[in-house]
Amino acid sequence: MLVEDAFFNKLKKKCQFADGLKPEELCFFIALENKMRRRVSTILILILLIIAGTYARNEIFGPPYQIKKAGKKSKAMAGSTEIKSGDIIFQTSVSGQSKAIQLATHSKYSHCGIVYKNGENYFVYEAIEPVCLTPLNKWIARGSGGHFVIKRLKNSDEVLTTPVLNKMKTVGDRFKGKHYDLYFEWTDDRIYCSELIWKVYKEATGLELGKLEKLKNFDLSSFAVKEKMKARYGNKIPMNETVISPESIYNSELLTTIKSN
């Protein structure tokens, strides 16, 4: 009893008891409060560590790093003549529609553009929102994993002369600033990536890169494709719309692979 009395006397000195609570009851709540405070502190520390880790990851491996890394790749290619104006570059886009395009076309690649040299730097002329000229390093960094494939006309030295390349740029300028065509219509009002390439090459060189197909010819059976089609067209899907896919251009017999990382 003497030990217990001494124990509770010590508690009375440490705890201010509320009316109607026994010492052991009050100290239970105090202990519970302290435990909760420790848990909250631990959670806050974990949140701060996650934020700091995310920031560090973005700084080290995020867009700035990817752009810098891609810049080194593009400079190395330019220095070794691995890349030329008129080349066609492919990547796996990280856009919301990329997966549906891959599934519908059975292709790894969902985006493409035409490479041009301007001064000492290379750019990609592409149909995004809107149609524009993008520095090659930023274009590469924007794709999944920074992966890309570059293809070129097999007889490019004969076909892609300076006058023809200038004509390609002139034809392409008609589309500059136009909106991206989410509906993949075969018009010049809006335009999508592979359509831009096909039309520029067709008009400037007379060559058809890839086979034109109808929307109904693609694999529209997967859930992702069905959802994207429903969101775009509702119940009026234009099955007979003429379409040129990145996959069709990629597999063109007129092209040969120059670079793949």
C-alpha positions in Angstrom: 0.0 0.0 0.0 2.8 2.4 0.8 4.3 1.8 -2.6 0.9 2.5 -4.3 0.4 5.6 -2.2 3.8 6.9 -3.2 3.0 6.2 -6.8 -0.3 8.1 -6.9 1.2 11.0 -4.9 3.8 11.3 -7.6 1.0 11.3 -10.2 -0.8 14.0 -8.4 2.2 16.2 -8.7 2.6 15.6 -12.4 -1.1 15.6 -13.4 -3.8 18.2 -12.8 -6.9 16.1 -12.2 -10.2 17.1 -13.7 -13.3 16.9 -11.5 -14.7 13.4 -11.2 -11.7 11.6 -12.7 -9.5 9.2 -10.8 -5.7 9.6 -11.1 -5.3 6.5 -13.2 -8.2 7.5 -15.5 -6.7 11.0 -16.1 -3.3 9.7 -16.7 -4.7 7.2 -19.2 -6.0 10.1 -21.3 -2.8 12.1 -20.9 -0.9 9.0 -22.1 -3.3 8.6 -25.0 -2.9 12.3 -25.9 0.9 12.0 -25.9 0.7 8.9 -28.0 -1.5 10.7 -30.6 0.9 13.6 -30.6 3.8 11.3 -31.4 1.8 9.6 -34.1 0.9 13.0 -35.7 4.5 14.0 -35.5 5.6 10.8 -37.2 3.0 11.3 -39.9 4.1 14.9 -40.5 7.7 13.8 -40.7 6.8 11.1 -43.3 4.8 13.6 -45.3 7.8 16.0 -45.4 10.1 13.2 -46.4 7.8 12.2 -49.2 7.6 15.8 -50.4 11.4 16.2 -50.2 11.9 12.9 -52.0 9.5 13.8 -54.8 11.2 17.2 -55.2 14.6 15.6 -55.3 13.4 12.9 -57.8 11.9 15.6 -60.1 15.1 17.7 -59.9 17.4 14.7 -60.6 15.3 12.6 -62.9 12.4 14.9 -63.9 11.8 17.0 -67.0 14.9 19.3 -66.6 17.1 16.2 -66.3 15.4 14.4 -69.2 15.7 17.5 -71.4 19.4 17.8 -70.5 19.9 14.1 -71.2 18.0 14.3 -74.5 20.1 17.4 -75.4 23.3 15.4 -75.1 21.8 12.7 -77.3 20.6 15.1 -80.0 24.0 16.9 -80.1 25.8 13.6 -80.4 23.6 12.5 -83.3 24.0 15.9 -85.0 27.8 15.7 -84.6 27.9 12.2 -86.1 25.5 13.0 -89.0 23.1 10.3 -87.6 20.3 12.7 -88.2 19.3 14.8 -91.2 16.5 17.2 -92.3 13.5 15.2 -93.5 14.0 12.3 -91.2 11.0 11.0 -89.4 11.1 10.4 -85.7 8.8 8.2 -83.6 8.1 7.9 -79.9 5.6 6.5 -77.4 3.6 9.5 -76.2 2.5 9.8 -72.6 -0.7 11.6 -73.6 -4.2 10.4 -72.5 -4.9 8.9 -75.9 -1.6 7.1 -76.4 -2.6 3.8 -75.0 -5.8 3.7 -77.2 -3.7 4.4 -80.3 -1.2 1.7 -79.4 -4.0 -0.9 -78.9 -6.0 0.1 -82.0 -2.9 0.0 -84.3 -1.0 -2.8 -82.5 2.0 -0.4 -82.3 4.5 0.6 -79.7 4.6 4.1 -81.2 1.8 6.6 -80.9 3.5 9.9 -82.0 5.8 11.1 -84.8 7.2 14.2 -86.5 9.5 15.5 -89.2 13.1 16.5 -88.3 14.5 19.8 -89.6 17.8 21.4 -89.0 17.8 25.2 -88.3 21.3 26.6 -87.9 23.2 24.3 -85.7 20.1 22.9 -83.9 17.5 20.3 -84.8 13.8 20.6 -84.4 10.8 18.4 -84.8 7.8 19.7 -86.8 4.8 18.0 -85.2 1.1 18.1 -84.8 0.3 18.7 -81.2 -1.8 21.5 -79.8 -1.1 23.5 -81.9 1.1 22.4 -84.8 4.6 23.7 -84.1 8.3 23.3 -84.3 9.8 21.7 -81.1 13.5 21.6 -80.2 14.6 18.0 -80.7 15.9 17.6 -77.1 12.5 18.6 -75.6 10.7 16.4 -78.0 12.8 13.4 -77.0 12.4 14.1 -73.3 8.6 14.3 -73.6 8.3 10.7 -74.8 8.0 7.7 -72.6 11.5 6.9 -71.2 13.1 9.2 -73.7 13.0 6.4 -76.2 12.8 7.2 -80.0 13.3 5.7 -83.4 14.5 7.7 -86.4 13.7 6.6 -90.0 14.7 8.0 -93.3 13.8 7.5 -97.0 16.0 4.8 -98.5 16.9 7.1 -101.4 16.9 10.3 -99.4 20.0 11.6 -101.0 18.3 11.6 -104.4 14.8 12.7 -103.2 15.4 15.1 -100.4 17.3 17.8 -102.2 17.5 21.3 -100.9 14.6 22.5 -103.1 12.5 19.6 -102.0 13.2 20.1 -98.3 12.3 23.8 -98.8 9.0 22.7 -100.4 8.3 20.4 -97.5 8.7 23.3 -95.1 6.5 25.5 -97.3 3.8 22.8 -97.4 4.2 22.3 -93.6 3.8 26.0 -92.9 0.2 25.9 -94.1 -0.6 23.8 -91.0 1.5 25.8 -88.5 -0.6 26.9 -85.6 -3.6 24.8 -86.5 -5.4 22.8 -83.8 -4.7 19.1 -83.2 -7.4 16.9 -84.7 -8.9 14.8 -81.9 -11.4 13.3 -84.3 -8.8 12.1 -86.9 -10.7 13.6 -89.8 -9.1 13.7 -93.3 -9.4 17.4 -93.7 -6.9 20.3 -93.5 -8.9 22.3 -90.9 -7.3 20.4 -88.1 -4.5 17.8 -88.3 -2.9 15.0 -86.3 0.7 13.9 -86.2 0.9 11.1 -88.8 -1.5 13.0 -91.1 0.9 16.0 -91.1 3.8 13.8 -92.1 1.8 12.0 -94.8 0.5 15.1 -96.4 3.8 17.0 -96.3 5.6 14.2 -98.0 2.9 13.5 -100.5 2.7 17.1 -101.7 6.4 17.9 -101.6 7.8 14.6 -102.9 4.9 12.7 -104.5 5.6 9.8 -102.2 3.0 8.1 -100.0 4.5 7.0 -96.7 2.3 4.3 -95.3 -1.0 2.9 -96.4 -4.2 4.9 -95.9 -6.8 2.9 -94.0 -10.4 3.3 -92.8 -11.2 3.7 -89.1 -13.1 0.4 -89.2 -9.9 -1.4 -90.2 -8.3 -0.9 -86.8 -8.7 -3.0 -83.7 -11.5 -1.2 -81.8 -12.2 -4.1 -79.5 -10.3 -3.1 -76.3 -12.0 -1.3 -73.5 -9.6 1.6 -73.6 -10.3 2.2 -77.3 -14.0 1.8 -76.9 -14.0 4.4 -74.1 -11.9 6.9 -76.1 -14.1 6.4 -79.1 -17.3 6.9 -77.1 -15.9 10.1 -75.5 -14.9 11.5 -78.9 -17.8 10.4 -81.2 -20.6 9.3 -78.9 -22.8 6.8 -80.8 -21.8 8.2 -84.3 -18.4 6.6 -84.9 -17.2 7.5 -88.5 -16.1 4.0 -89.4 -15.4 5.0 -93.0 -13.1 7.9 -92.1 -9.7 7.8 -93.9 -6.9 7.5 -91.4 -3.1 7.3 -91.6 -1.5 5.9 -88.4 2.0 6.3 -87.0 2.3 2.5 -87.3 1.5 2.6 -91.0 4.2 5.2 -91.7 6.6 3.3 -89.4 6.2 0.2 -91.5 6.5 1.9 -94.8 8.8 0.0 -97.3 10.1 3.4 -98.4 11.8 4.0 -95.0 14.8 2.5 -93.3 15.8 2.8 -89.6 18.7 5.1 -88.9 18.7 5.3 -85.1 16.9 3.6 -82.2 17.8 4.0 -78.6 
